[in-house]
């Protein structure tokens, strides 16, 4: 029968119909030649002499399920079509917050971020492992890092790559994080010659929201972050410099922080607002402390005058409501001639029963050394290093970079509260003027 075949195809006449076997199924095909082919150069369509094509002599390997993988479906004859805007696997799930694909964030701010940090510390101060991973959607970057301090040596591995579409894959170079059970169990892995570890982090307490974090410079929002913090146990092994550390839950503690939002990234000039509103001073304390039966989180941020933009102290006890412990006030004993804390006392303002948290510093790791936090000079988060970049370094901590004094330092610490002993992190940064501490400027140090 002559006539138009295809249904709405513009009335193309065919010489006839026939049947072919295609991938094991009979299909009806048009035996005619398609007239009026579109010009490939003008409209971007490939030239074709017929709608009937010979079946390929081979097919790409199938995934375990017998279906094409997402990668195979987005590659045609060796040519990537990733530039086409398509849904990503995470779009299958009802987790959207705005009418956008999960590969897009709801802000066009270049400084959008989504990342995590883990601290793994032994109870004697022998070792402090810090690791993290972050994605920067509007910069197209994913990166990760790990630093291990043992004695006066700090080992660091950093990796960076182009951000892909599978946000469930938390891996960059030799570093990866596996979420085995959300909010309960994660696997932390680094497979590198200079620093390696395979650890299982298990939650000991429920995750706790931190206060919503806002920071402005003049009229511009420069930082807005949502965070949660959690403490747990860690077990596994760490290897570095020919030494192996056995990590067990009875002698080690793990804390972690997840945050997302907007925060300043390198590569952007501050402009007029930075000139009109220079930073005079910054004073920061972030302190997760884990005990056998309770978890305490303290966080404060103050400006040069001591005015607080962030202040919270919350006690978490499984089976009980969280207890808010009022307005925390911290007294810090600094090493003479520095701003390096040696000890601290945190006064917790619970009017029902005022409490005191004692802090004993065990070991320290500046985040500007190896971990990529500002003002690091060799690498910072979110900066484009090219595809497949991995960097390994060893730092002598007896002569650290002077810039480290103008960043935040993470200290593993032993805590005492209500007759109990616990372990965790005392993260502290103070630079510029801070009147409550007696610091008068950026060059001011403790007497």
Secondary structure, DSSP 8 states (H G I E B T S, - for coil): --SB-SSSSS--B-S-EEEEEETTEEEEEE-S---S---HHHHS----S-S-----S------TTSS--HHHHTEETTEE-TTS----GGGGSS--SSSS-TTS-S---TTEEEEEEEEEEETTSSEEEEEEEEEETTTTEEEEEEEEEETTEEEEEEEEEE--S-TT-EEETTEEEEEEETTTEEEEEEE-SSEEEEEEEEESS--EE---EEEEETTEEEEEEEEEEEEEEEEEEEEETTEEEEE-TTTEEEEEEEEEEE---TT---HHHHHHS---EEEEEEEEEE-SS-EEEEEEEEETT--EEEEEEEEE-TTS--EE----EEEEEE-TTS--EEEEEEEE--TTS-EEEEEEEEEEEETTSSS--TT-SS--TT----TTEEEEEEEEGGG--GGGGGS-EEEEEEEEETTEEEEEEEEEEEEE-BGGGTB-STT----
